[in-house]
């Protein structure tokens, strides 16, 4: 019954910013972990960021210092603010979540369909 719906994808020039959003069918407080995972050209897959209910946040190496993940309780939504975008950030971004503990994406039980982000020069 759990659904995650991503929005906010699109195309942006290098150095620009873009914010992705993921709205859940559950109250966000029921999701212990919410995060973002991406697949980039060449079939490279990596965890981008995740944020736990208690506030713990983790970023992948490529996102650290440039991206910010946040949880908006009133909208049952998690956001990923992406700044200083680079061509290598291009890819399909998927929102994932789980009701229990688990920082690794393979433990995330619920997923959105994915949304395209394209960065161009």
C-alpha positions as CSV (number, residue, x, y, z in Angstrom):
1,X,0.0,0.0,0.0
2,X,3.0,2.3,0.4
3,X,3.6,4.6,-2.6
4,X,6.5,7.1,-3.2
5,X,6.1,9.7,-5.9
6,X,9.0,11.7,-7.1
7,X,8.8,15.2,-8.7
8,X,11.1,18.1,-9.6
9,X,13.3,16.4,-12.1
10,X,14.4,18.1,-15.3
11,X,17.3,19.7,-17.1
12,X,19.8,22.3,-15.7
13,X,23.1,23.8,-16.7
14,X,26.3,22.9,-14.9
15,X,26.7,25.0,-11.8
16,X,22.9,25.3,-11.3
17,X,20.6,23.9,-8.8
18,X,17.6,21.6,-8.8
19,X,15.4,20.2,-6.0
20,X,13.8,16.8,-6.1
21,X,10.8,15.9,-3.9
22,X,9.3,12.6,-2.9
23,X,5.9,12.4,-1.4
24,X,4.8,9.3,0.6
25,X,1.4,7.7,1.1
26,X,2.3,7.2,4.8
27,X,2.9,9.8,7.4
28,X,6.5,10.5,7.1
29,X,7.1,9.8,10.8
30,X,6.4,6.1,10.1
31,X,9.4,6.0,7.7
32,X,12.5,5.6,9.8
33,X,14.8,6.1,6.7
34,X,14.1,8.0,3.6
35,X,16.8,8.5,0.9
36,X,17.8,8.9,-2.7
37,X,19.6,6.5,-4.9
38,X,20.8,7.1,-8.5
39,X,21.7,5.3,-11.6
40,X,24.0,7.2,-14.0
41,X,25.2,6.6,-17.5
42,X,27.4,3.5,-17.7
43,X,25.1,1.8,-15.2
44,X,26.9,3.2,-12.2
45,X,24.6,2.9,-9.2
46,X,25.2,4.8,-5.9
47,X,23.5,6.0,-2.8
48,X,23.1,9.8,-2.9
49,X,21.8,10.6,0.5
50,X,19.5,9.4,3.3
51,X,18.0,10.9,6.4
52,X,16.7,9.0,9.4
53,X,13.7,10.0,11.5
54,X,15.9,10.9,14.4
55,X,18.0,13.3,12.3
56,X,21.0,11.2,11.3
57,X,22.1,12.1,7.8
58,X,24.5,10.4,5.4
59,X,25.7,11.5,2.0
60,X,27.5,9.6,-0.8
61,X,30.9,10.9,-1.6
62,X,29.8,12.7,-4.8
63,X,27.0,14.5,-3.0
64,X,28.7,15.6,0.2
65,X,29.1,19.3,0.4
66,X,26.8,20.0,-2.5
67,X,23.5,18.3,-1.8
68,X,21.1,18.7,1.1
69,X,18.4,16.2,2.1
70,X,15.5,17.3,4.3
71,X,12.2,15.9,5.6
72,X,9.0,18.0,5.5
73,X,6.7,16.4,7.9
74,X,3.6,18.5,7.1
75,X,3.7,17.4,3.5
76,X,4.9,13.8,4.1
77,X,7.7,14.7,1.7
78,X,11.5,14.3,1.6
79,X,13.5,16.8,-0.5
80,X,16.9,16.6,-2.1
81,X,18.4,20.0,-2.9
82,X,21.2,19.6,-5.4
83,X,23.6,22.5,-5.8
84,X,26.6,23.1,-8.1
85,X,25.4,20.4,-10.4
86,X,27.9,18.7,-12.7
87,X,27.5,16.7,-15.9
88,X,28.3,13.5,-14.0
89,X,25.2,14.1,-11.8
90,X,23.0,13.2,-14.8
91,X,21.0,10.1,-14.2
92,X,17.8,8.6,-12.9
93,X,17.1,9.4,-9.2
94,X,14.9,7.1,-7.1
95,X,13.4,7.8,-3.8
96,X,13.5,4.9,-1.3
97,X,12.3,4.4,2.3
98,X,11.9,1.9,5.0
99,X,9.9,1.7,8.2
100,X,12.8,0.1,10.1
101,X,16.5,0.7,10.5
102,X,18.8,0.4,7.6
103,X,21.2,2.8,5.9
104,X,22.1,0.7,3.0
105,X,19.8,1.0,-0.1
106,X,19.3,-2.7,-0.4
107,X,17.4,-2.6,2.9
108,X,15.0,0.1,1.7
109,X,11.6,-1.7,1.2
110,X,9.6,1.0,-0.7
111,X,10.6,2.7,-3.9
112,X,9.4,5.4,-6.3
113,X,9.6,4.9,-10.0
114,X,12.6,7.2,-10.5
115,X,12.9,10.6,-12.1
116,X,15.3,11.9,-14.7
117,X,17.9,14.6,-14.0
118,X,19.9,16.0,-16.8
119,X,22.9,18.3,-16.4
120,X,24.3,20.0,-19.5
121,X,27.1,22.4,-20.3
